[in-house]
Amino acid sequence: MHSVINDIVNSTEKRILQIDNGDTLKRDPEKRDIVNAIRTKRSLNKVAVISEVKPASPGKKLRDISPEDAKEIASEMERAGAIAISVLTEPEFFHGSLDNLKAVRSNVSIPVLRKDFIVDKIQFEETQSDLILLIAGILGTKLEEMVQLAISKGFEPLVEVHNKEELEEALKTKARVIGINNRDLSTLEIDLDTTLELVPRIKEFDNENGTEHIIISESGMHTTDDIRKVIEAGADAVLVGTSIIKSGKIYTKTKELVDALDE
Ligand SMILES: O=C(O)c1ccccc1NCC(=O)[C@H](O)[C@H](O)COP(=O)(O)O
């Protein structure tokens, strides 16, 4: 694991000590269904884009985003046809917040993903979202248990993998949604071919087991060519942060990616 990831996980572990066990968030009982949203979008030959409210990457500030800004940004993403909104909530390295998550979910009607470094079930109690990210490379042997717990709490777990070993672990779980992260968390290098390498194994598993996983290609997509590359390889959806936020034109850039198959 890259030292930045170790730092992020260490900082998260310290932060969760502050979560008050008795202070359980009252969650909206309605879960917005991303699986249907993705299938509907794809049936219209549009790209299912999960658009990310991302203030920063480690060491790289993109834009200050307050809860009010987050609401406005997410509304523009929804208007432009995004099927879901991802909200980074990690405060130290990504400048995200749970307040941004809450603000976004109350202001859009599409599914919302909490994008963070979940290391302990206590984090479920502070989360107002429909989906929650579980990173196989971080959770290791705890992955299956965390997937079960997330489902029992009413979340749709999005299990993120980057290599074949992590993918095999993800396929052993009950998760319906698998994210292939094109960013290697050991080196932070991005390679869209990661999606091309891992999709066939998911398809093979589904054929053998009568399952139908939803595949999300995550990170490093900037152009419509990038989007077409991963969709043509078999991804059902894409998760895009930096290129949308950096464009400064949230509506226009999101729509360009949603319409990438029109060209
Ligand atoms: O964004 C980073 O640089 C990063 C570094 C280390 C761990 C995670 C990181 N990103 C978290 C994400 O999951 C991305 O924000 C998301 O996949 C969107 O990626 P991008 O479109 O490349 O901003």
The ligand as an SDF file (V2000), in Angstrom:
LIG
                    3D

 23 23  0  0  0  0  0  0  0  0999 V2000
   -8.1010   10.7670   -6.0080 O   0  0  0  0  0  0  0  0  0  0  0  0
   -7.0270   10.3210   -5.6210 C   0  0  0  0  0  0  0  0  0  0  0  0
   -5.9370   10.7940   -6.0050 O   0  0  0  0  0  0  0  0  0  0  0  0
   -6.9770    9.1570   -4.6820 C   0  0  0  0  0  0  0  0  0  0  0  0
   -5.7830    8.8350   -4.0820 C   0  0  0  0  0  0  0  0  0  0  0  0
   -5.7330    7.7910   -3.1770 C   0  0  0  0  0  0  0  0  0  0  0  0
   -6.8740    7.0560   -2.8730 C   0  0  0  0  0  0  0  0  0  0  0  0
   -8.0770    7.3710   -3.4700 C   0  0  0  0  0  0  0  0  0  0  0  0
   -8.1400    8.4160   -4.3620 C   0  0  0  0  0  0  0  0  0  0  0  0
   -9.3300    8.7870   -4.9410 N   0  0  0  0  0  0  0  0  0  0  0  0
  -10.6000    8.3680   -4.4590 C   0  0  0  0  0  0  0  0  0  0  0  0
  -11.5160    8.0100   -5.5330 C   0  0  0  0  0  0  0  0  0  0  0  0
  -12.0900    6.9840   -5.4100 O   0  0  0  0  0  0  0  0  0  0  0  0
  -11.6920    8.9050   -6.7060 C   0  0  0  0  0  0  0  0  0  0  0  0
  -12.0140   10.1660   -6.2290 O   0  0  0  0  0  0  0  0  0  0  0  0
  -12.7710    8.4710   -7.6800 C   0  0  0  0  0  0  0  0  0  0  0  0
  -12.5800    7.1700   -8.1190 O   0  0  0  0  0  0  0  0  0  0  0  0
  -12.7800    9.4230   -8.8950 C   0  0  0  0  0  0  0  0  0  0  0  0
  -11.5230    9.4110   -9.5110 O   0  0  0  0  0  0  0  0  0  0  0  0
  -11.0580   10.5730  -10.4810 P   0  0  0  0  0  0  0  0  0  0  0  0
  -12.0940   10.6820  -11.5720 O   0  0  0  0  0  0  0  0  0  0  0  0
   -9.7510   10.1170  -11.0260 O   0  0  0  0  0  0  0  0  0  0  0  0
  -10.9860   11.7990   -9.6700 O   0  0  0  0  0  0  0  0  0  0  0  0
  1  2  2  0
  2  3  1  0
  2  4  1  0
  4  5  1  0
  4  9  2  0
  5  6  2  0
  6  7  1  0
  7  8  2  0
  8  9  1  0
  9 10  1  0
 10 11  1  0
 11 12  1  0
 12 13  2  0
 12 14  1  0
 14 15  1  0
 14 16  1  0
 16 17  1  0
 16 18  1  0
 18 19  1  0
 19 20  1  0
 20 21  2  0
 20 22  1  0
 20 23  1  0
M  END
$$$$
